[in-house]
Amino acid sequence: KGQMTGTIGDIGCFSFNGNKLITTGAGGMLVTNNKEWGERAKFLSTQTKVVTENKAFYHPEIGYNFRMPNLLAAFGVAQLENIEEYIKAKRENAEYYNKLLKNVKGITLPCEKPYAKNCFWLYSILVEDDYEINRDDLVKKMSEKGVETRPFFMPIHNMPPYKDFKHGNMNVTDELYRKGINLPSSVGLKKEDIEYICEIICRR
């Protein structure tokens, strides 16, 4: 409570991928209130390059080329100035989705805690077992009607590189993945678009 997103831990990471609320096409941002860690991150992300009088290209450690081009960074900064406008549009979309879907049996809508403001980057619903078709069939039906949706992200513990690692009980995670679907959530979404999407869901 009372904390901004990305400030709960020692370091916060934000993605600026092409489908995010703010995008630079790729890359992201790291935030911290620890100056030493911030400088260390900059050092590693610029190939650990050190400039001295006698050494123009000197790298005392293994580094990485994670620098964002200035032009892409400028795109990000310009969008940041409009972030509240984008969030307002996303929240209005979510409110309209909620209004049209609140009485649909078998559909669980996203929640919002009293102490937290949801920006609704994605509008995500759960297709419960008492809905007439399962999640995958709904995704297929939406696609046939020209609506692009996508399931929730596959849990990491189910992916081949990680499936043999030890982990605790992941039943809730697996259940959310089985039922979850992300509906169109663009800031440019119109009311008639949302009405069309919800009509498909209501008709089954």
Beta strands, then each sheet from edge to edge (+ up, - down):
strand 1: 11-15
strand 2: 28-32
strand 3: 107-108
strand 4: 123-127
strand 5: 150-151
strand 6: 180-183
sheet 1: 1+ 2-
sheet 2: 3+ 4- 6+ 5-
end
